[in-house]
Amino acid sequence: MCEDEKVNRCECLGKTFATLKEQGTLEDAVAAGAGQECEGCLPYLKLAYASGEDAFDLEDPRLSEYEQTP
């Protein structure tokens, strides 16, 4: 990923966060498989639903609020 590129999709499903949000709730997106294979997009996806934004810096400081804890 280039320095100026943004995280904007679930790579496992090949769908952007904007598309997933159009299809329903966060729970709907997860039920459809978003964030279930690699789980890498899950914090970004949660942030997308919470913030209304669709693209994020790789190191967005808000991510810590949405990362799963053991």
PyMOL Python script that loads the backbone (N, CA, C, O; Angstrom):
from pymol import cmd

cmd.read_pdbstr("""\
ATOM      1  N   MET A   1       0.850  -1.172   0.000  1.00  0.00           N
ATOM      2  CA  MET A   1       0.000   0.000   0.000  1.00  0.00           C
ATOM      3  C   MET A   1       0.893   1.231   0.000  1.00  0.00           C
ATOM      4  O   MET A   1       1.832   1.325   0.790  1.00  0.00           O
ATOM      5  N   CYS A   2       0.599   2.170  -0.885  1.00  0.00           N
ATOM      6  CA  CYS A   2       1.348   3.417  -0.948  1.00  0.00           C
ATOM      7  C   CYS A   2       0.993   4.285   0.243  1.00  0.00           C
ATOM      8  O   CYS A   2      -0.069   4.143   0.848  1.00  0.00           O
ATOM      9  N   GLU A   3       1.904   5.186   0.564  1.00  0.00           N
ATOM     10  CA  GLU A   3       1.720   6.032   1.742  1.00  0.00           C
ATOM     11  C   GLU A   3       0.421   6.819   1.713  1.00  0.00           C
ATOM     12  O   GLU A   3      -0.192   7.025   2.761  1.00  0.00           O
ATOM     13  N   ASP A   4      -0.016   7.267   0.533  1.00  0.00           N
ATOM     14  CA  ASP A   4      -1.217   8.100   0.459  1.00  0.00           C
ATOM     15  C   ASP A   4      -2.492   7.294   0.202  1.00  0.00           C
ATOM     16  O   ASP A   4      -3.571   7.878   0.097  1.00  0.00           O
ATOM     17  N   GLU A   5      -2.393   5.982   0.101  1.00  0.00           N
ATOM     18  CA  GLU A   5      -3.581   5.162  -0.096  1.00  0.00           C
ATOM     19  C   GLU A   5      -4.344   5.019   1.206  1.00  0.00           C
ATOM     20  O   GLU A   5      -3.772   5.080   2.295  1.00  0.00           O
ATOM     21  N   LYS A   6      -5.632   4.831   1.073  1.00  0.00           N
ATOM     22  CA  LYS A   6      -6.509   4.696   2.230  1.00  0.00           C
ATOM     23  C   LYS A   6      -7.063   3.276   2.299  1.00  0.00           C
ATOM     24  O   LYS A   6      -7.170   2.589   1.284  1.00  0.00           O
ATOM     25  N   VAL A   7      -7.408   2.855   3.492  1.00  0.00           N
ATOM     26  CA  VAL A   7      -8.101   1.582   3.690  1.00  0.00           C
ATOM     27  C   VAL A   7      -9.577   1.877   3.458  1.00  0.00           C
ATOM     28  O   VAL A   7     -10.168   2.698   4.159  1.00  0.00           O
ATOM     29  N   ASN A   8     -10.170   1.208   2.474  1.00  0.00           N
ATOM     30  CA  ASN A   8     -11.557   1.517   2.133  1.00  0.00           C
ATOM     31  C   ASN A   8     -12.394   0.294   1.773  1.00  0.00           C
ATOM     32  O   ASN A   8     -13.491   0.426   1.230  1.00  0.00           O
ATOM     33  N   ARG A   9     -11.874  -0.903   2.078  1.00  0.00           N
ATOM     34  CA  ARG A   9     -12.611  -2.094   1.648  1.00  0.00           C
ATOM     35  C   ARG A   9     -12.279  -3.310   2.490  1.00  0.00           C
ATOM     36  O   ARG A   9     -11.256  -3.375   3.171  1.00  0.00           O
ATOM     37  N   CYS A  10     -13.176  -4.258   2.415  1.00  0.00           N
ATOM     38  CA  CYS A  10     -12.929  -5.599   2.925  1.00  0.00           C
ATOM     39  C   CYS A  10     -12.352  -6.387   1.755  1.00  0.00           C
ATOM     40  O   CYS A  10     -13.059  -6.674   0.788  1.00  0.00           O
ATOM     41  N   GLU A  11     -11.084  -6.733   1.840  1.00  0.00           N
ATOM     42  CA  GLU A  11     -10.433  -7.451   0.740  1.00  0.00           C
ATOM     43  C   GLU A  11     -10.990  -8.864   0.590  1.00  0.00           C
ATOM     44  O   GLU A  11     -11.038  -9.393  -0.521  1.00  0.00           O
ATOM     45  N   CYS A  12     -11.404  -9.473   1.681  1.00  0.00           N
ATOM     46  CA  CYS A  12     -11.931 -10.839   1.606  1.00  0.00           C
ATOM     47  C   CYS A  12     -13.198 -10.910   0.753  1.00  0.00           C
ATOM     48  O   CYS A  12     -13.381 -11.848  -0.024  1.00  0.00           O
ATOM     49  N   LEU A  13     -14.073  -9.908   0.904  1.00  0.00           N
ATOM     50  CA  LEU A  13     -15.303  -9.864   0.116  1.00  0.00           C
ATOM     51  C   LEU A  13     -15.131  -9.098  -1.187  1.00  0.00           C
ATOM     52  O   LEU A  13     -15.927  -9.244  -2.115  1.00  0.00           O
ATOM     53  N   GLY A  14     -14.074  -8.272  -1.248  1.00  0.00           N
ATOM     54  CA  GLY A  14     -13.874  -7.437  -2.429  1.00  0.00           C
ATOM     55  C   GLY A  14     -14.903  -6.325  -2.530  1.00  0.00           C
ATOM     56  O   GLY A  14     -15.258  -5.899  -3.629  1.00  0.00           O
ATOM     57  N   LYS A  15     -15.389  -5.849  -1.375  1.00  0.00           N
ATOM     58  CA  LYS A  15     -16.398  -4.780  -1.363  1.00  0.00           C
ATOM     59  C   LYS A  15     -15.895  -3.606  -0.556  1.00  0.00           C
ATOM     60  O   LYS A  15     -15.237  -3.774   0.471  1.00  0.00           O
ATOM     61  N   THR A  16     -16.213  -2.413  -1.032  1.00  0.00           N
ATOM     62  CA  THR A  16     -15.831  -1.217  -0.291  1.00  0.00           C
ATOM     63  C   THR A  16     -16.713  -1.055   0.932  1.00  0.00           C
ATOM     64  O   THR A  16     -17.804  -1.620   1.014  1.00  0.00           O
ATOM     65  N   PHE A  17     -16.218  -0.267   1.887  1.00  0.00           N
ATOM     66  CA  PHE A  17     -17.020   0.013   3.071  1.00  0.00           C
ATOM     67  C   PHE A  17     -18.295   0.753   2.671  1.00  0.00           C
ATOM     68  O   PHE A  17     -19.349   0.534   3.268  1.00  0.00           O
ATOM     69  N   ALA A  18     -18.210   1.622   1.674  1.00  0.00           N
ATOM     70  CA  ALA A  18     -19.395   2.353   1.208  1.00  0.00           C
ATOM     71  C   ALA A  18     -20.461   1.380   0.717  1.00  0.00           C
ATOM     72  O   ALA A  18     -21.641   1.535   1.033  1.00  0.00           O
ATOM     73  N   THR A  19     -20.049   0.380  -0.053  1.00  0.00           N
ATOM     74  CA  THR A  19     -20.992  -0.620  -0.563  1.00  0.00           C
ATOM     75  C   THR A  19     -21.598  -1.429   0.578  1.00  0.00           C
ATOM     76  O   THR A  19     -22.802  -1.685   0.593  1.00  0.00           O
ATOM     77  N   LEU A  20     -20.771  -1.827   1.523  1.00  0.00           N
ATOM     78  CA  LEU A  20     -21.275  -2.609   2.655  1.00  0.00           C
ATOM     79  C   LEU A  20     -22.265  -1.796   3.476  1.00  0.00           C
ATOM     80  O   LEU A  20     -23.277  -2.334   3.925  1.00  0.00           O
ATOM     81  N   LYS A  21     -21.993  -0.517   3.678  1.00  0.00           N
ATOM     82  CA  LYS A  21     -22.908   0.324   4.449  1.00  0.00           C
ATOM     83  C   LYS A  21     -24.239   0.501   3.726  1.00  0.00           C
ATOM     84  O   LYS A  21     -25.282   0.605   4.370  1.00  0.00           O
ATOM     85  N   GLU A  22     -24.213   0.534   2.397  1.00  0.00           N
ATOM     86  CA  GLU A  22     -25.452   0.655   1.620  1.00  0.00           C
ATOM     87  C   GLU A  22     -26.321  -0.588   1.776  1.00  0.00           C
ATOM     88  O   GLU A  22     -27.538  -0.523   1.605  1.00  0.00           O
ATOM     89  N   GLN A  23     -25.701  -1.713   2.099  1.00  0.00           N
ATOM     90  CA  GLN A  23     -26.423  -2.980   2.185  1.00  0.00           C
ATOM     91  C   GLN A  23     -27.024  -3.242   3.559  1.00  0.00           C
ATOM     92  O   GLN A  23     -27.711  -4.246   3.749  1.00  0.00           O
ATOM     93  N   GLY A  24     -26.777  -2.354   4.523  1.00  0.00           N
ATOM     94  CA  GLY A  24     -27.392  -2.543   5.840  1.00  0.00           C
ATOM     95  C   GLY A  24     -26.482  -2.173   6.984  1.00  0.00           C
ATOM     96  O   GLY A  24     -25.604  -1.320   6.855  1.00  0.00           O
ATOM     97  N   THR A  25     -26.704  -2.824   8.101  1.00  0.00           N
ATOM     98  CA  THR A  25     -25.998  -2.528   9.340  1.00  0.00           C
ATOM     99  C   THR A  25     -24.635  -3.220   9.390  1.00  0.00           C
ATOM    100  O   THR A  25     -24.299  -4.033   8.529  1.00  0.00           O
ATOM    101  N   LEU A  26     -23.867  -2.877  10.412  1.00  0.00           N
ATOM    102  CA  LEU A  26     -22.592  -3.565  10.644  1.00  0.00           C
ATOM    103  C   LEU A  26     -22.829  -5.058  10.826  1.00  0.00           C
ATOM    104  O   LEU A  26     -22.074  -5.881  10.309  1.00  0.00           O
ATOM    105  N   GLU A  27     -23.854  -5.393  11.543  1.00  0.00           N
ATOM    106  CA  GLU A  27     -24.176  -6.806  11.769  1.00  0.00           C
ATOM    107  C   GLU A  27     -24.494  -7.523  10.456  1.00  0.00           C
ATOM    108  O   GLU A  27     -24.126  -8.682  10.268  1.00  0.00           O
ATOM    109  N   ASP A  28     -25.186  -6.816   9.547  1.00  0.00           N
ATOM    110  CA  ASP A  28     -25.479  -7.389   8.228  1.00  0.00           C
ATOM    111  C   ASP A  28     -24.187  -7.639   7.448  1.00  0.00           C
ATOM    112  O   ASP A  28     -24.030  -8.677   6.805  1.00  0.00           O
ATOM    113  N   ALA A  29     -23.264  -6.673   7.514  1.00  0.00           N
ATOM    114  CA  ALA A  29     -21.995  -6.798   6.795  1.00  0.00           C
ATOM    115  C   ALA A  29     -21.189  -7.979   7.335  1.00  0.00           C
ATOM    116  O   ALA A  29     -20.628  -8.755   6.562  1.00  0.00           O
ATOM    117  N   VAL A  30     -21.133  -8.112   8.648  1.00  0.00           N
ATOM    118  CA  VAL A  30     -20.399  -9.220   9.266  1.00  0.00           C
ATOM    119  C   VAL A  30     -21.069 -10.551   8.933  1.00  0.00           C
ATOM    120  O   VAL A  30     -20.380 -11.534   8.658  1.00  0.00           O
ATOM    121  N   ALA A  31     -22.394 -10.595   8.953  1.00  0.00           N
ATOM    122  CA  ALA A  31     -23.119 -11.817   8.608  1.00  0.00           C
ATOM    123  C   ALA A  31     -22.862 -12.224   7.159  1.00  0.00           C
ATOM    124  O   ALA A  31     -22.889 -13.409   6.827  1.00  0.00           O
ATOM    125  N   ALA A  32     -22.611 -11.232   6.292  1.00  0.00           N
ATOM    126  CA  ALA A  32     -22.312 -11.509   4.885  1.00  0.00           C
ATOM    127  C   ALA A  32     -20.864 -11.950   4.686  1.00  0.00           C
ATOM    128  O   ALA A  32     -20.483 -12.351   3.586  1.00  0.00           O
ATOM    129  N   GLY A  33     -20.049 -11.877   5.752  1.00  0.00           N
ATOM    130  CA  GLY A  33     -18.675 -12.354   5.675  1.00  0.00           C
ATOM    131  C   GLY A  33     -17.611 -11.291   5.811  1.00  0.00           C
ATOM    132  O   GLY A  33     -16.423 -11.614   5.796  1.00  0.00           O
ATOM    133  N   ALA A  34     -17.992 -10.041   5.943  1.00  0.00           N
ATOM    134  CA  ALA A  34     -17.000  -8.964   6.062  1.00  0.00           C
ATOM    135  C   ALA A  34     -16.194  -9.130   7.343  1.00  0.00           C
ATOM    136  O   ALA A  34     -16.749  -9.322   8.425  1.00  0.00           O
ATOM    137  N   GLY A  35     -14.882  -9.053   7.200  1.00  0.00           N
ATOM    138  CA  GLY A  35     -14.002  -9.133   8.354  1.00  0.00           C
ATOM    139  C   GLY A  35     -13.902 -10.499   8.996  1.00  0.00           C
ATOM    140  O   GLY A  35     -13.392 -10.614  10.110  1.00  0.00           O
ATOM    141  N   GLN A  36     -14.367 -11.525   8.336  1.00  0.00           N
ATOM    142  CA  GLN A  36     -14.412 -12.844   8.951  1.00  0.00           C
ATOM    143  C   GLN A  36     -13.230 -13.736   8.592  1.00  0.00           C
ATOM    144  O   GLN A  36     -12.891 -14.632   9.365  1.00  0.00           O
ATOM    145  N   GLU A  37     -12.596 -13.521   7.452  1.00  0.00           N
ATOM    146  CA  GLU A  37     -11.465 -14.372   7.078  1.00  0.00           C
ATOM    147  C   GLU A  37     -10.179 -13.899   7.730  1.00  0.00           C
ATOM    148  O   GLU A  37      -9.596 -14.616   8.543  1.00  0.00           O
ATOM    149  N   CYS A  38      -9.731 -12.704   7.384  1.00  0.00           N
ATOM    150  CA  CYS A  38      -8.460 -12.226   7.935  1.00  0.00           C
ATOM    151  C   CYS A  38      -8.663 -11.302   9.126  1.00  0.00           C
ATOM    152  O   CYS A  38      -7.738 -11.102   9.913  1.00  0.00           O
ATOM    153  N   GLU A  39      -9.841 -10.744   9.271  1.00  0.00           N
ATOM    154  CA  GLU A  39     -10.214  -9.822  10.347  1.00  0.00           C
ATOM    155  C   GLU A  39      -9.462  -8.497  10.306  1.00  0.00           C
ATOM    156  O   GLU A  39      -9.628  -7.673  11.205  1.00  0.00           O
ATOM    157  N   GLY A  40      -8.639  -8.273   9.284  1.00  0.00           N
ATOM    158  CA  GLY A  40      -7.853  -7.046   9.198  1.00  0.00           C
ATOM    159  C   GLY A  40      -8.677  -5.791   9.026  1.00  0.00           C
ATOM    160  O   GLY A  40      -8.286  -4.725   9.503  1.00  0.00           O
ATOM    161  N   CYS A  41      -9.802  -5.892   8.359  1.00  0.00           N
ATOM    162  CA  CYS A  41     -10.613  -4.706   8.101  1.00  0.00           C
ATOM    163  C   CYS A  41     -11.620  -4.423   9.203  1.00  0.00           C
ATOM    164  O   CYS A  41     -12.245  -3.363   9.207  1.00  0.00           O
ATOM    165  N   LEU A  42     -11.790  -5.350  10.137  1.00  0.00           N
ATOM    166  CA  LEU A  42     -12.861  -5.206  11.121  1.00  0.00           C
ATOM    167  C   LEU A  42     -12.821  -3.889  11.900  1.00  0.00           C
ATOM    168  O   LEU A  42     -13.860  -3.241  12.022  1.00  0.00           O
ATOM    169  N   PRO A  43     -11.667  -3.463  12.435  1.00  0.00           N
ATOM    170  CA  PRO A  43     -11.667  -2.170  13.123  1.00  0.00           C
ATOM    171  C   PRO A  43     -12.029  -1.014  12.193  1.00  0.00           C
ATOM    172  O   PRO A  43     -12.723  -0.081  12.598  1.00  0.00           O
ATOM    173  N   TYR A  44     -11.559  -1.078  10.947  1.00  0.00           N
ATOM    174  CA  TYR A  44     -11.883  -0.033   9.965  1.00  0.00           C
ATOM    175  C   TYR A  44     -13.371  -0.056   9.625  1.00  0.00           C
ATOM    176  O   TYR A  44     -14.003   0.991   9.485  1.00  0.00           O
ATOM    177  N   LEU A  45     -13.911  -1.241   9.495  1.00  0.00           N
ATOM    178  CA  LEU A  45     -15.327  -1.381   9.169  1.00  0.00           C
ATOM    179  C   LEU A  45     -16.193  -0.824  10.300  1.00  0.00           C
ATOM    180  O   LEU A  45     -17.171  -0.119  10.054  1.00  0.00           O
ATOM    181  N   LYS A  46     -15.829  -1.144  11.524  1.00  0.00           N
ATOM    182  CA  LYS A  46     -16.561  -0.601  12.672  1.00  0.00           C
ATOM    183  C   LYS A  46     -16.477   0.918  12.694  1.00  0.00           C
ATOM    184  O   LYS A  46     -17.466   1.597  12.970  1.00  0.00           O
ATOM    185  N   LEU A  47     -15.287   1.451  12.400  1.00  0.00           N
ATOM    186  CA  LEU A  47     -15.099   2.898  12.355  1.00  0.00           C
ATOM    187  C   LEU A  47     -15.912   3.513  11.225  1.00  0.00           C
ATOM    188  O   LEU A  47     -16.445   4.613  11.373  1.00  0.00           O
ATOM    189  N   ALA A  48     -16.014   2.819  10.101  1.00  0.00           N
ATOM    190  CA  ALA A  48     -16.811   3.319   8.971  1.00  0.00           C
ATOM    191  C   ALA A  48     -18.275   3.486   9.374  1.00  0.00           C
ATOM    192  O   ALA A  48     -18.897   4.500   9.057  1.00  0.00           O
ATOM    193  N   TYR A  49     -18.812   2.510  10.060  1.00  0.00           N
ATOM    194  CA  TYR A  49     -20.210   2.610  10.503  1.00  0.00           C
ATOM    195  C   TYR A  49     -20.376   3.671  11.585  1.00  0.00           C
ATOM    196  O   TYR A  49     -21.379   4.385  11.597  1.00  0.00           O
ATOM    197  N   ALA A  50     -19.416   3.784  12.486  1.00  0.00           N
ATOM    198  CA  ALA A  50     -19.521   4.755  13.582  1.00  0.00           C
ATOM    199  C   ALA A  50     -19.332   6.198  13.112  1.00  0.00           C
ATOM    200  O   ALA A  50     -19.986   7.110  13.617  1.00  0.00           O
ATOM    201  N   SER A  51     -18.439   6.398  12.148  1.00  0.00           N
ATOM    202  CA  SER A  51     -18.080   7.761  11.736  1.00  0.00           C
ATOM    203  C   SER A  51     -18.825   8.252  10.503  1.00  0.00           C
ATOM    204  O   SER A  51     -18.945   9.457  10.281  1.00  0.00           O
ATOM    205  N   GLY A  52     -19.324   7.319   9.703  1.00  0.00           N
ATOM    206  CA  GLY A  52     -19.950   7.699   8.441  1.00  0.00           C
ATOM    207  C   GLY A  52     -18.948   7.874   7.310  1.00  0.00           C
ATOM    208  O   GLY A  52     -19.341   8.119   6.170  1.00  0.00           O
ATOM    209  N   GLU A  53     -17.666   7.752   7.607  1.00  0.00           N
ATOM    210  CA  GLU A  53     -16.613   7.863   6.596  1.00  0.00           C
ATOM    211  C   GLU A  53     -16.421   6.518   5.905  1.00  0.00           C
ATOM    212  O   GLU A  53     -16.848   5.477   6.404  1.00  0.00           O
ATOM    213  N   ASP A  54     -15.766   6.567   4.739  1.00  0.00           N
ATOM    214  CA  ASP A  54     -15.588   5.334   3.964  1.00  0.00           C
ATOM    215  C   ASP A  54     -14.140   4.971   3.685  1.00  0.00           C
ATOM    216  O   ASP A  54     -13.884   3.907   3.121  1.00  0.00           O
ATOM    217  N   ALA A  55     -13.172   5.820   4.060  1.00  0.00           N
ATOM    218  CA  ALA A  55     -11.762   5.551   3.793  1.00  0.00           C
ATOM    219  C   ALA A  55     -10.927   6.126   4.935  1.00  0.00           C
ATOM    220  O   ALA A  55     -11.222   7.196   5.469  1.00  0.00           O
ATOM    221  N   PHE A  56      -9.871   5.380   5.295  1.00  0.00           N
ATOM    222  CA  PHE A  56      -9.100   5.726   6.482  1.00  0.00           C
ATOM    223  C   PHE A  56      -7.612   5.558   6.249  1.00  0.00           C
ATOM    224  O   PHE A  56      -7.177   4.710   5.470  1.00  0.00           O
ATOM    225  N   ASP A  57      -6.835   6.388   6.946  1.00  0.00           N
ATOM    226  CA  ASP A  57      -5.392   6.199   6.957  1.00  0.00           C
ATOM    227  C   ASP A  57      -5.087   4.873   7.626  1.00  0.00           C
ATOM    228  O   ASP A  57      -5.811   4.446   8.525  1.00  0.00           O
ATOM    229  N   LEU A  58      -4.033   4.227   7.198  1.00  0.00           N
ATOM    230  CA  LEU A  58      -3.651   2.933   7.758  1.00  0.00           C
ATOM    231  C   LEU A  58      -3.485   3.016   9.273  1.00  0.00           C
ATOM    232  O   LEU A  58      -3.853   2.083   9.987  1.00  0.00           O
ATOM    233  N   GLU A  59      -2.942   4.107   9.762  1.00  0.00           N
ATOM    234  CA  GLU A  59      -2.694   4.290  11.195  1.00  0.00           C
ATOM    235  C   GLU A  59      -3.660   5.306  11.806  1.00  0.00           C
ATOM    236  O   GLU A  59      -3.249   6.115  12.638  1.00  0.00           O
ATOM    237  N   ASP A  60      -4.905   5.281  11.419  1.00  0.00           N
ATOM    238  CA  ASP A  60      -5.893   6.226  11.956  1.00  0.00           C
ATOM    239  C   ASP A  60      -5.919   6.104  13.481  1.00  0.00           C
ATOM    240  O   ASP A  60      -6.096   5.003  14.002  1.00  0.00           O
ATOM    241  N   PRO A  61      -5.745   7.214  14.206  1.00  0.00           N
ATOM    242  CA  PRO A  61      -5.682   7.137  15.669  1.00  0.00           C
ATOM    243  C   PRO A  61      -6.981   6.670  16.327  1.00  0.00           C
ATOM    244  O   PRO A  61      -6.966   6.251  17.484  1.00  0.00           O
ATOM    245  N   ARG A  62      -8.079   6.734  15.623  1.00  0.00           N
ATOM    246  CA  ARG A  62      -9.366   6.299  16.190  1.00  0.00           C
ATOM    247  C   ARG A  62      -9.521   4.790  16.213  1.00  0.00           C
ATOM    248  O   ARG A  62     -10.425   4.276  16.871  1.00  0.00           O
ATOM    249  N   LEU A  63      -8.661   4.071  15.510  1.00  0.00           N
ATOM    250  CA  LEU A  63      -8.805   2.608  15.404  1.00  0.00           C
ATOM    251  C   LEU A  63      -8.733   1.897  16.748  1.00  0.00           C
ATOM    252  O   LEU A  63      -9.379   0.867  16.940  1.00  0.00           O
ATOM    253  N   SER A  64      -7.963   2.431  17.666  1.00  0.00           N
ATOM    254  CA  SER A  64      -7.810   1.756  18.959  1.00  0.00           C
ATOM    255  C   SER A  64      -9.152   1.575  19.667  1.00  0.00           C
ATOM    256  O   SER A  64      -9.318   0.649  20.461  1.00  0.00           O
ATOM    257  N   GLU A  65     -10.098   2.450  19.384  1.00  0.00           N
ATOM    258  CA  GLU A  65     -11.425   2.335  19.988  1.00  0.00           C
ATOM    259  C   GLU A  65     -12.215   1.149  19.439  1.00  0.00           C
ATOM    260  O   GLU A  65     -13.180   0.705  20.060  1.00  0.00           O
ATOM    261  N   TYR A  66     -11.811   0.638  18.280  1.00  0.00           N
ATOM    262  CA  TYR A  66     -12.588  -0.390  17.597  1.00  0.00           C
ATOM    263  C   TYR A  66     -11.853  -1.712  17.450  1.00  0.00           C
ATOM    264  O   TYR A  66     -12.379  -2.651  16.852  1.00  0.00           O
ATOM    265  N   GLU A  67     -10.646  -1.793  17.988  1.00  0.00           N
ATOM    266  CA  GLU A  67      -9.895  -3.040  17.921  1.00  0.00           C
ATOM    267  C   GLU A  67     -10.369  -3.976  19.003  1.00  0.00           C
ATOM    268  O   GLU A  67     -10.685  -3.555  20.115  1.00  0.00           O
ATOM    269  N   GLN A  68     -10.417  -5.247  18.670  1.00  0.00           N
ATOM    270  CA  GLN A  68     -10.868  -6.245  19.640  1.00  0.00           C
ATOM    271  C   GLN A  68      -9.779  -6.462  20.685  1.00  0.00           C
ATOM    272  O   GLN A  68      -8.588  -6.464  20.375  1.00  0.00           O
ATOM    273  N   THR A  69     -10.203  -6.638  21.891  1.00  0.00           N
ATOM    274  CA  THR A  69      -9.269  -6.976  22.950  1.00  0.00           C
ATOM    275  C   THR A  69      -9.486  -8.432  23.323  1.00  0.00           C
ATOM    276  O   THR A  69     -10.606  -8.938  23.249  1.00  0.00           O
ATOM    277  N   PRO A  70      -8.412  -9.108  23.724  1.00  0.00           N
ATOM    278  CA  PRO A  70      -8.538 -10.537  24.054  1.00  0.00           C
ATOM    279  C   PRO A  70      -9.449 -10.808  25.223  1.00  0.00           C
ATOM    280  O   PRO A  70      -9.640 -11.963  25.601  1.00  0.00           O
TER     281      PRO A  70
END
""", "prot")
cmd.dss("prot")
cmd.show_as("cartoon", "prot")
cmd.util.cbc("prot")
cmd.orient("prot")
